[in-house]
């Protein structure tokens, strides 16, 4: 009987950890979606920019945003790989 109780506790702990990973993955997906929308808006603004300095400023923001988004995608892939195992 004691081993059954330990197994139940272990299952509860594992499911809590899995729920936390799912919540983290979902919030990361929402963040990546926001970043993608922001990137699209910046690309539109870049096409409509008149001055060279304004285009350069927008391009710098785009570069930073792309790097952040790539890091998020890598993290999301890692979370999904962990969930599969």
C-alpha positions as CSV (number, residue, x, y, z in Angstrom):
1,X,0.0,0.0,0.0
2,X,2.8,2.4,0.8
3,X,4.2,2.1,-2.7
4,X,0.8,2.9,-4.2
5,X,0.7,6.1,-2.2
6,X,4.2,7.0,-3.4
7,X,3.2,6.4,-7.0
8,X,0.2,8.6,-6.7
9,X,2.3,11.4,-5.2
10,X,4.8,11.0,-8.0
11,X,2.1,11.1,-10.7
12,X,0.7,14.3,-9.1
13,X,4.1,15.9,-9.1
14,X,4.8,14.9,-12.7
15,X,1.5,16.2,-13.9
16,X,2.1,19.6,-12.1
17,X,5.4,19.9,-13.8
18,X,3.8,19.1,-17.2
19,X,1.1,21.6,-16.6
20,X,3.7,24.2,-15.9
21,X,5.6,23.4,-19.1
22,X,2.4,23.6,-21.1
23,X,1.5,27.0,-19.5
24,X,5.0,28.3,-20.3
25,X,4.8,27.0,-23.9
26,X,1.4,28.7,-24.4
27,X,2.6,32.0,-23.1
28,X,5.7,31.8,-25.3
29,X,3.5,31.2,-28.3
30,X,1.4,34.3,-27.5
31,X,4.6,36.3,-27.1
32,X,5.9,35.1,-30.4
33,X,2.7,36.0,-32.1
34,X,2.9,39.5,-30.7
35,X,6.5,39.8,-31.9
36,X,5.5,38.6,-35.4
37,X,2.8,41.3,-35.6
38,X,5.2,43.9,-34.4
39,X,7.7,42.8,-37.1
40,X,5.0,43.0,-39.8
41,X,4.1,46.5,-38.6
42,X,7.8,47.6,-38.6
43,X,8.3,46.2,-42.1
44,X,5.3,48.2,-43.3
45,X,6.7,51.3,-41.6
46,X,10.1,50.7,-43.2
47,X,8.5,50.6,-46.7
48,X,6.7,53.9,-46.0
49,X,9.6,55.6,-44.4
50,X,10.8,58.8,-46.1
51,X,14.2,59.7,-44.6
52,X,17.3,57.6,-44.5
53,X,17.7,58.1,-40.7
54,X,14.1,56.9,-40.1
55,X,14.7,53.8,-42.3
56,X,17.9,53.1,-40.4
57,X,16.2,53.4,-37.0
58,X,13.4,51.1,-38.1
59,X,15.9,48.6,-39.6
60,X,17.7,48.5,-36.2
61,X,14.5,47.7,-34.4
62,X,13.7,45.0,-36.9
63,X,17.1,43.4,-36.4
64,X,16.7,43.3,-32.7
65,X,13.1,42.0,-33.0
66,X,14.2,39.2,-35.3
67,X,17.0,38.1,-32.9
68,X,14.5,38.1,-30.0
69,X,12.0,36.1,-32.0
70,X,14.6,33.6,-33.1
71,X,15.6,33.0,-29.4
72,X,12.0,32.5,-28.6
73,X,11.5,30.0,-31.4
74,X,14.6,28.0,-30.2
75,X,13.2,28.0,-26.7
76,X,9.8,26.9,-27.9
77,X,11.4,24.1,-29.9
78,X,13.3,23.0,-26.7
79,X,10.1,23.0,-24.7
80,X,8.3,20.9,-27.3
81,X,11.2,18.4,-27.5
82,X,11.1,18.1,-23.7
83,X,7.4,17.5,-23.7
84,X,7.8,14.6,-26.2
85,X,10.3,12.8,-24.0
